[in-house]
Amino acid sequence: MDYNKVFFICDYCADYGGNFLASFNFLATKLSLRGVKVYFIFPEKAKRKSWEIDFSNSNILYCKFNDKELIDTINNHLTKDDHVIIHLNFLSSLFLLKLKKLRITNIKFVFHQHMAVNFGLKQIIKGIILRLYAPKRLAYIGVSPEVYKDVKKEVGKGKSYLVLNAIDTSRLKLSDSINTSNILIFGTDYERKGVDIAIEAIQNSDISHKCKLLIVTHNVMDARKLVLAQFGAIPDFVKILPPVQNVEKLYQKSFLFLSPSRLEAFGYAVVEAAYSGSQVIISDIPGQNILSRIPGIKMVQPENINQLKLKIEKAYVNKYNNRKKTNKEAREYIDNHFSLEYWANRVLKIYDSL
């Protein structure tokens, strides 16, 4: 190890820390045990967030997320003897070009690609620019096989790494009882998450009068408008809810979790739901179909409403069958493939290899 400071630059302002901050905070703790000083840099508006994360092993900084403010904030915490890693999250990769203005040269960079992209001419041009002008000691991380594939296309295989996202399982408990009617879907991005597909599938099913579809969204009023525009009314089985801090309670109160998404980078919630004992149905799309390896997760073809309807009906009939056995197998698989420890060790290997 030849670095003494790590900066996590995170353009992140969600209402809860979730698995993203849990993962990086776990990594920060491991770095602190190595004697590394860790800084998180967040946008100023993140000051108002009451995240459930204990950042006691790190230094938390806030600034405006423009080039000058970010570079000044980092420079203010550098000395000429520092050896540094800067790890970027939810920023444009072109920001890497601006970081040449930092006051020291002993810096290595990691760019974390969290979202899927529609790879095209824009990415090709950006990739050419990055290959020519980005810092040389640099690694790019993709969070799923599909995202990793796009990263390799953009910047080349030599600097690209696949590190599947991690899940903080410490707060996810298996409920002794199971609600016989709730189906859960996360729908802040209404169309991308396939909320309309889920509603139509349940509306056409034999169990629409027996269940409730809980649509959890940051945009409750917008979701209501979208459902009204598409279906003419809010179906009786639809309940639109704001997010809750203790997300595990939603999983524990649902016999089924749906992710009929049209586009995904990685499905945090899919893994959480399986770990919590819910049955799970996902669309067979790049970015989330790798999660079908988890016991208990079923796949449907994207936008196939009839196939989704049949799977939902089957899940309703089977909600008690082998639940504890399937959940035990799911938990073992998730612990072996998506734990914070496994994820952090993968990232540390990349740091040490730069």
Secondary structure, DSSP 8 states (H G I E B T S, - for coil): ---SEEEEEE----SS-HHHHHHHHHHHHHHHHTT-EEEEEEEGGGGG---S---TTSEEEEE--SHHHHHHHHHTT--TT--EEEEEESS-TTHHHHGGGSS-S-EEEEEEE-S----SHHHHHHHHHHHHHS-SSEEEEESSHHHHHHHHHHH-GGGEEE------GGG----SS--SSEEEEE-SSTTTTTHHHHHHHHHTSTTTTT-EEEEE-S-HHHHHHHHHHHHSS--TTEEEE---S-THHHHHT-SEEEE--S--S--HHHHHHHHTT-EEEEE--TTTGGGGGSTTEEEE-TT-HHHHHHHHHHHHHTTTTTHHHHHHHHHHHHHHHS-HHHHHHHHHHHHHH-
